[in-house]
């Protein structure tokens, strides 16, 4: 079930992606939208690999996010909180292990990294930034990409469009990588 990956790498992936989705939940609708785009990309990749079971599961998760997003978009009527974002991150990590980590060794790691590149980059950058500044890597700050966009003068909706676009482009890249293999 690990697709040839060792247990420590698998556990690291689950912990990293679970927390990455949680940490990107700084604007209304961001974690839900990023998870929706990631789920759609994951569904397409697994479908291209002939894994209809995981494609169906990823599609169901995408549909759930699509249904929840109008309630979570700015101004949020319902906030998913840590429980919701941790659930999305964990589910996406498990789906990517079962659905993608079973393809060619190098691509099996590049494809999920591409799909979830934005939340993973934001989390890695946040941890490194905090450590370099001498802060606790688990302490909150306004250095996340979404906060920086808002601080630069972009509105909430503009920031969301920028980040959704980045996720969409990374998802398309993952699908194209899959077609190449």
C-alpha positions as CSV (number, residue, x, y, z in Angstrom):
1,X,0.0,0.0,0.0
2,X,3.0,2.4,0.4
3,X,3.8,2.2,-3.3
4,X,7.4,1.2,-2.6
5,X,8.1,4.1,-0.3
6,X,9.5,3.5,3.2
7,X,7.3,4.0,6.2
8,X,9.3,7.0,7.5
9,X,8.9,8.8,4.1
10,X,5.2,8.0,4.1
11,X,4.7,9.2,7.7
12,X,6.7,12.4,6.9
13,X,4.5,13.0,3.8
14,X,1.3,12.5,5.8
15,X,2.5,14.9,8.6
16,X,3.8,17.5,6.2
17,X,0.8,17.7,4.0
18,X,-1.7,17.5,6.9
19,X,0.0,20.5,8.6
20,X,0.5,22.4,5.3
21,X,-3.2,22.5,4.6
22,X,-3.8,23.5,8.2
23,X,-1.3,26.3,8.0
24,X,-2.6,27.7,4.8
25,X,-6.0,28.2,6.3
26,X,-5.4,31.9,7.1
27,X,-8.0,33.4,4.8
28,X,-11.6,32.5,4.5
29,X,-12.0,29.8,1.8
30,X,-8.3,29.3,1.2
31,X,-7.7,25.8,2.6
32,X,-11.0,24.6,1.1
33,X,-10.3,26.1,-2.3
34,X,-6.7,24.8,-2.4
35,X,-7.9,21.4,-1.3
36,X,-10.6,21.4,-4.0
37,X,-8.1,22.2,-6.7
38,X,-5.7,19.6,-5.3
39,X,-8.5,17.0,-5.2
40,X,-9.5,17.7,-8.8
41,X,-5.8,17.5,-9.9
42,X,-5.4,14.3,-7.9
43,X,-8.5,12.8,-9.4
44,X,-7.2,13.5,-12.9
45,X,-3.8,12.1,-12.2
46,X,-5.2,8.9,-10.6
47,X,-7.6,8.5,-13.5
48,X,-4.8,8.9,-16.0
49,X,-3.0,6.2,-14.1
50,X,-6.0,3.9,-14.4
51,X,-6.7,4.0,-10.7
52,X,-10.5,4.6,-10.7
53,X,-11.0,3.9,-7.0
54,X,-8.7,6.7,-5.9
55,X,-10.0,8.9,-8.7
56,X,-13.5,8.5,-7.3
57,X,-12.4,9.2,-3.7
58,X,-10.6,12.3,-4.8
59,X,-13.6,13.4,-6.8
60,X,-15.9,12.9,-3.8
61,X,-13.5,15.1,-1.7
62,X,-13.5,17.7,-4.5
63,X,-17.3,17.7,-4.5
64,X,-17.4,18.1,-0.8
65,X,-15.1,21.1,-1.0
66,X,-17.1,22.6,-3.8
67,X,-20.3,22.3,-1.7
68,X,-18.6,23.8,1.3
69,X,-16.8,26.6,-0.4
70,X,-19.8,29.0,-0.7
71,X,-20.2,28.8,3.1
72,X,-16.5,29.2,3.8
73,X,-15.7,32.0,1.3
74,X,-15.2,35.6,2.5
75,X,-17.1,36.5,4.6
76,X,-17.3,33.0,6.0
77,X,-20.6,31.8,7.3
78,X,-19.0,28.6,8.5
79,X,-15.4,28.3,9.5
80,X,-13.8,24.9,9.1
81,X,-11.2,25.5,11.8
82,X,-8.3,23.2,12.6
83,X,-10.4,20.1,12.5
84,X,-11.6,20.7,9.0
85,X,-8.3,21.7,7.6
86,X,-6.4,18.9,9.3
87,X,-9.0,16.4,7.9
88,X,-8.6,17.8,4.4
89,X,-4.8,17.6,4.6
90,X,-4.8,14.1,6.1
91,X,-7.3,12.8,3.5
92,X,-5.3,14.4,0.6
93,X,-2.1,12.9,1.9
94,X,-3.6,9.4,2.2
95,X,-5.2,9.7,-1.3
96,X,-1.9,10.8,-2.8
97,X,-0.1,7.9,-1.3
98,X,-2.5,5.3,-2.5
99,X,-3.3,6.9,-5.8
100,X,0.0,8.4,-7.0
101,X,2.9,6.9,-5.1
102,X,2.4,3.7,-7.0
103,X,3.7,5.1,-10.3
104,X,7.3,5.5,-11.5
105,X,9.6,6.2,-8.6
106,X,10.8,9.7,-9.5
107,X,7.5,10.9,-10.8
108,X,5.6,9.4,-7.9
109,X,7.2,12.0,-5.6
110,X,7.2,14.9,-8.1
111,X,3.5,14.7,-9.0
112,X,2.2,15.1,-5.4
113,X,4.8,17.8,-4.8
114,X,3.5,19.7,-7.8
115,X,-0.1,19.3,-6.9
116,X,0.4,20.4,-3.3
117,X,3.3,22.7,-4.0
118,X,1.7,25.9,-2.7
119,X,0.8,24.7,0.8
120,X,4.0,22.7,1.2
121,X,6.2,25.7,0.0
122,X,4.4,28.1,2.4
123,X,4.8,25.7,5.3
124,X,8.5,25.0,4.6
125,X,9.1,28.8,4.1
126,X,7.3,29.6,7.4
127,X,9.3,27.0,9.4
128,X,12.7,28.2,8.0
129,X,11.8,31.9,8.4
130,X,10.8,31.4,12.0
131,X,14.0,29.4,12.8
132,X,16.2,31.9,11.1
133,X,14.6,34.7,13.1
134,X,15.2,32.7,16.3
135,X,11.5,32.2,16.9
136,X,9.6,29.0,17.7
137,X,8.8,27.3,14.3
138,X,5.3,26.6,15.6
139,X,4.5,30.2,16.6
140,X,2.1,32.2,14.5
141,X,3.2,35.1,12.4
142,X,2.0,37.2,9.4
143,X,4.7,35.9,7.0
144,X,2.5,33.4,5.1
145,X,2.0,34.0,1.4
146,X,-1.7,34.9,1.8
147,X,-0.9,37.5,4.6
148,X,1.9,38.9,2.4
149,X,-0.4,39.4,-0.5
150,X,-3.0,41.2,1.7
151,X,-0.2,43.3,3.3
152,X,0.9,44.2,-0.3
153,X,-2.5,45.8,-0.9
154,X,-4.3,43.0,-2.7
155,X,-7.8,42.5,-1.5
156,X,-9.1,39.2,0.0
157,X,-10.6,38.1,-3.3
158,X,-7.6,39.1,-5.4
159,X,-5.3,37.2,-3.0
160,X,-7.5,34.2,-3.3
161,X,-7.5,34.4,-7.1
162,X,-3.7,34.6,-7.2
163,X,-3.3,31.6,-4.9
164,X,-6.0,29.6,-6.6
165,X,-4.3,30.3,-10.0
166,X,-0.9,29.1,-8.6
167,X,-2.5,25.9,-7.3
168,X,-4.3,25.4,-10.7
169,X,-1.1,25.8,-12.6
170,X,0.7,23.4,-10.4
171,X,-2.1,20.9,-10.7
172,X,-2.0,21.2,-14.5
173,X,1.8,20.6,-14.4
174,X,1.2,17.5,-12.4
175,X,-1.4,16.2,-15.0
176,X,1.1,17.0,-17.8
177,X,3.9,15.1,-15.9
178,X,1.5,12.2,-15.6
179,X,0.8,12.1,-19.3
180,X,4.5,12.2,-20.0
181,X,5.1,9.0,-18.0
